[in-house]
Amino acid sequence: MLYREAGQFKTSYAADQQIFPIRQDRIAIGLILVVAALVVPMVASEYWIKAILIPFLIFSLAALGLNILTGYAGQLSLGSAAFMAVGAFAAYNFMGRIEGMPVLLAFVGGGLSAAAVGILFGLPSLRIKGFYLAVATLAAQFFIVWALTKFGWFSMDSSSGVITAQEIQILGYRFDTPISLYLLVLTIVAVMALAAKNMVRSSVGRAWMAVRDMDVAAEVIGIRIMHTKLLAFAISSFYCGVAGALYAYAYLGTVEPEGFNLDLSFKILFMIIIGGVGSIMGSFLGAAFIVLLPIFLDVLIQDFLTGLLPPSISSNLQLMVFGGLIIFFLIVEPHGLARLWQIGKEKLRLWPFPH
Amino acid sequence: MQFFFEVLIGGLLSGVMYSFVALGFVMIYKASGVFNFAQGAMVFFAALTFVGFQEMGAPFWLALILAFGAMVLLGIATERIVLRPLVNQPHITLFMATIGLTFFVEGLAQGIWGSTVRGLDLGIQDEPIEWIMDKAGILVSSFDLFAAGVAAALVTLLALFFQYTRVGRALRAVADDHQAALSIGIPLQNIWRIVWAVAGFVALVAGLLWGARNGVQFALTFTALKALPVLILGGFTSVPGAIVGGLIIGSTEKLAEVYLGGYVGGGIDSWFPYVMALAFLLIRPEGLFGEKHIDRV
């Protein structure tokens, strides 16, 4: 009833090509943004903002980055956490070494540094494909974490590479309350998500998808493979780098290189798999799922099984449930939550008269 | 020079240990095209099960058989619950499923047997052999040598199994071409179960040797990460590749740590194998013994 596109005629090319061609979608996106920006800060508790919403947004950004590389350009990467680390440490260095550095510029600098490193580690992708490439990106993962720990220069000689983020100040306003940090992160993520959405609908995005689907064929129709693949690595790493900088500055405050370990890379990979490979929306859904699941399991196990099980078993049970759920999801819906969303939308278009 | 050889031999022998884990990967990849990330967790599970049964008072052989039985069960369950519903899915989905399996198996192993670090005694001393010490002046651990012997025996056994038994021939047929194998009546699902069981056996052997070396603990799961560069160096589909790759990685890793590590502050063995394998891939993108891949449009 509500979700009908009947009567919405496209009378110009501009109308045909806009991001959300259906009016209801535009309203929904607008509503989500308004709720996220105005209602949430008013109603959400400090715990929700600090421990759930901020990490959710940051992980969404990282998942978006990985989705560009893996979902759109088809290059499997297991090193996204390392690129986040590069972003975090580069932003820290920009802030610490340059007097009066604007913090947003430092974030961009962090992203650009990550992009440069990403291009470097993306070079092998020109010759290596599939799982061989996945293992190659592990080289980036281990090497970067090692280098950040070993060389004091990166962490400005703090002990064992732990960095403490400087305070965020933009135009004299200090972002020190959870709500202000949340709004800052929300703005950055919204702008970058919009940019990503537009990128994948442009010629760049179509080139990525052509390379993903079959790179030899893409080359034959005149797509520059090297340019396309390295651009995917650069932009993906840029997103991961900014996410890493936010992770350090807006979420944790204090990070060490070991915090960006392989587990985090896997976590981000899970997000895009569960959310939907090759979907902007899926990055957000997957991030929400992976951020909320452990909290949910914690609460569930604590509330219902506290008396029944010793803590050592319940933590292992959580591990098993987590692994089991991932397998379950892959079996039930290999295309992720985004696909379920699509199916739901299709159903909604026919509802309540499916015939 | 003597020191060089000592490091080299030590590295080669520790490379044998990597090969064990890589072997399990290769078996499963060859037969079912699944990149089984859970191999490390299987090593952990196998070793923990073995030690668990031993603690319950089972003698060595019984514990070995029971642990092998557990691995077979795990393999069959994996085939039934995880792989069969995911047939015809893209490789990355299967790969992700095995990561999920990794979490599950780790939780299962620790849930059943507890997460304390246990010792594992195979009755072999980890001491330098005096005879070689006297003759050449090189320290060679008897345990490492034993591991190398087991590796040789295992590879021979696997090679014979693949070459001369009915099941082995079927396995090779499946590895060559699923469709063709199915069309001449080879039961694919049985073959997969067997492959997972054999990989479980390899994991058990690896778990026993690694466990006897470093204690049975959670860190055993990281052996999978050590095996990955071995795999890409040797090629995903080659059993000899896993062995040769293991030897190359093991020896260069130790040599690099000793001769280069000093210049950059040490600890380079966490990433050196990967970077080396990466450099190697640039020259041969399909590994040493991997099948050459030809792209067609």
Boltz contact constraints between the chains, C-beta under 6 A:
constraints:
  - contact:
      token1: [A, 124]
      token2: [B, 278]
      max_distance: 6.0
  - contact:
      token1: [A, 127]
      token2: [B, 282]
      max_distance: 6.0
  - contact:
      token1: [A, 127]
      token2: [B, 285]
      max_distance: 6.0
  - contact:
      token1: [A, 128]
      token2: [B, 281]
      max_distance: 6.0
  - contact:
      token1: [A, 128]
      token2: [B, 285]
      max_distance: 6.0
  - contact:
      token1: [A, 131]
      token2: [B, 35]
      max_distance: 6.0
  - contact:
      token1: [A, 132]
      token2: [B, 232]
      max_distance: 6.0
  - contact:
      token1: [A, 135]
      token2: [B, 228]
      max_distance: 6.0
  - contact:
      token1: [A, 135]
      token2: [B, 232]
      max_distance: 6.0
  - contact:
      token1: [A, 136]
      token2: [B, 278]
      max_distance: 6.0
  - contact:
      token1: [A, 138]
      token2: [B, 274]
      max_distance: 6.0
  - contact:
      token1: [A, 139]
      token2: [B, 274]
      max_distance: 6.0
  - contact:
      token1: [A, 139]
      token2: [B, 275]
      max_distance: 6.0
  - contact:
      token1: [A, 139]
      token2: [B, 278]
      max_distance: 6.0
  - contact:
      token1: [A, 142]
      token2: [B, 270]
      max_distance: 6.0
  - contact:
      token1: [A, 142]
      token2: [B, 271]
      max_distance: 6.0
  - contact:
      token1: [A, 142]
      token2: [B, 274]
      max_distance: 6.0
  - contact:
      token1: [A, 143]
      token2: [B, 271]
      max_distance: 6.0
  - contact:
      token1: [A, 146]
      token2: [B, 270]
      max_distance: 6.0
  - contact:
      token1: [A, 146]
      token2: [B, 271]
      max_distance: 6.0
  - contact:
      token1: [A, 150]
      token2: [B, 265]
      max_distance: 6.0
  - contact:
      token1: [A, 216]
      token2: [B, 295]
      max_distance: 6.0
  - contact:
      token1: [A, 216]
      token2: [B, 297]
      max_distance: 6.0
  - contact:
      token1: [A, 217]
      token2: [B, 297]
      max_distance: 6.0
  - contact:
      token1: [A, 273]
      token2: [B, 96]
      max_distance: 6.0
  - contact:
      token1: [A, 313]
      token2: [B, 111]
      max_distance: 6.0
  - contact:
      token1: [A, 316]
      token2: [B, 107]
      max_distance: 6.0
  - contact:
      token1: [A, 316]
      token2: [B, 110]
      max_distance: 6.0
  - contact:
      token1: [A, 316]
      token2: [B, 111]
      max_distance: 6.0
  - contact:
      token1: [A, 319]
      token2: [B, 103]
      max_distance: 6.0
  - contact:
      token1: [A, 319]
      token2: [B, 106]
      max_distance: 6.0
  - contact:
      token1: [A, 319]
      token2: [B, 107]
      max_distance: 6.0
  - contact:
      token1: [A, 320]
      token2: [B, 104]
      max_distance: 6.0
  - contact:
      token1: [A, 320]
      token2: [B, 107]
      max_distance: 6.0
  - contact:
      token1: [A, 320]
      token2: [B, 108]
      max_distance: 6.0
  - contact:
      token1: [A, 322]
      token2: [B, 103]
      max_distance: 6.0
  - contact:
      token1: [A, 323]
      token2: [B, 100]
      max_distance: 6.0
  - contact:
      token1: [A, 323]
      token2: [B, 103]
      max_distance: 6.0
  - contact:
      token1: [A, 323]
      token2: [B, 104]
      max_distance: 6.0
  - contact:
      token1: [A, 324]
      token2: [B, 104]
      max_distance: 6.0
  - contact:
      token1: [A, 326]
      token2: [B, 100]
      max_distance: 6.0
  - contact:
      token1: [A, 327]
      token2: [B, 82]
      max_distance: 6.0
  - contact:
      token1: [A, 327]
      token2: [B, 97]
      max_distance: 6.0
  - contact:
      token1: [A, 327]
      token2: [B, 100]
      max_distance: 6.0
  - contact:
      token1: [A, 330]
      token2: [B, 93]
      max_distance: 6.0
  - contact:
      token1: [A, 330]
      token2: [B, 96]
      max_distance: 6.0
  - contact:
      token1: [A, 330]
      token2: [B, 97]
      max_distance: 6.0
  - contact:
      token1: [A, 331]
      token2: [B, 85]
      max_distance: 6.0
  - contact:
      token1: [A, 334]
      token2: [B, 89]
      max_distance: 6.0
  - contact:
      token1: [A, 334]
      token2: [B, 93]
      max_distance: 6.0
